[in-house]
Amino acid sequence: MKGILDNKVAVVTGAGSGLGRASALAFAREGAKVVVADISLDGGQKTVELIKKDGGEAFFVLTDITKEKDVEMLIVKTIEKYGHIDCAHNNVGILETAPLNEYTEEQFDHILNTNLKGIWLCMKHELNYMTKQGYGVIINTSSVAGLIGAPGSSLYAASKWAVNGLTKSAAVEFAKSGIRVNAICPAGMIGTGMYMQSLTKDPEFAAKLAAEVPIGHDTTPEQVAEVVIWLCSEAASHITGILMPVDGGRSAI
């Protein structure tokens, strides 16, 4: 059966686990060739194995998205391998919880360096190529914390509000270049490393997040991945600059 992204090339960062892996598997299921990028060698290679086991095509590029040379090389290797890049899911992010006045400067730098600078670097080098080819779709992973207040995780929220600003600005700036840019805004996702880490470090905070989802349960990576695929498909060809909640109604409160 033909997939809705047959013969497309998709780059997914943070694809070694959680949402990134779910996204990479969904891209492959829909016929895309997938470039799996992650800072974890084992995690990235495992995702490639899962894709190939199901008959898909993928290769792995070890990438630290906070380093521009790594990001630039990711795009170079993608073009060398496949000749073009149709879709990019910029997905890496970290969460550290604390009262705003108790965060350290080191935490500030770490969170913003990963969640904001990393997304910007990926967008920069994706756009450098996509503007040359005259088309492309970029999906950034933001968060419901980028749509509402997030007491207890203010720096994470600040980074996601900033990602939303990058998304909307780039959507307008590059619309006439044939490039669509959108963001997904999930609530805490079961089965991701970030979620499990927050559960371990601060179980009360994680339980509070789950209790605030009107639909009654947290979002799964697979549910979010389906939205990523749709936004990259022709069905969403007139959609750019949106911040799409995938949060069980959390942002509607």
C-alpha positions, 0 to 999 in steps of 0.5 A: 500500500502506498504511503502518504509520504512515499519517496520523501526524505525526513530528518528526525532529531532526538530519534533515538527514543520517545517521540523522536523514535515514534516519529521516525517509525511513522515517517518510515511507515508512510514511505519516507526515507528517514535520517535518524539523528540523536546524541545516543549511538545505541538509541539511534542505531536501534531506531534504524534497526526497527525501521529496517525490520519493518521494511523501511529505509533509514540511516543514522547520524550521530548528532549533538544539536547544540553544536553547529558543526554537527547540525551542518554535517547532518544536513550535508550527509542527508543530501549526500545520501538522498539528494534532497530533504522534504521534511524535518522534525526538530524534536530534541528537548530537556525538562528541569523543574524548580521554582523560578528563583531556585534555578541556577545559571548553569540550568538556564544555560543548559535548558536554553542551549538545548531547547532554543539554540538547538532548534534554531541551529536545526532550522537554520541549516534546514532552511539553508537547503530548503530555500535552494530547492524551493520547498520543504516542511519543518515541524518543531516540537514545542509544548503545551508549556509554550501556550500557557503558564507552567509553574515549576518549570518556568525555564522550560516554558520560556524556551518553548514560548521562544520556539513558538516565536521562531516557528511563527516568524520563520513561517511568515519569512519563508512562506514565499519560498515554498516552505511550511513551518509549524510546531506541535505542542504536546502535554507530558508524554508517557513513554518518553525519557524526559517524562520518565526523568521528571517522574523520577525527580519530581513525582508530585509534579509529574502526577499534577501534569497528568491530573490536569489533562481533561481527556483523562490520560497523558498523550502518547508519543505515537499520538503526537507522531500522527500529527507530525505526519499529517502536518508534513502531508499534502493534506496540510499543504495550506497550513503554516505558522500554527502551534498545534496542541496535542494535549488532551485539552490541557491548553483549553483550561 
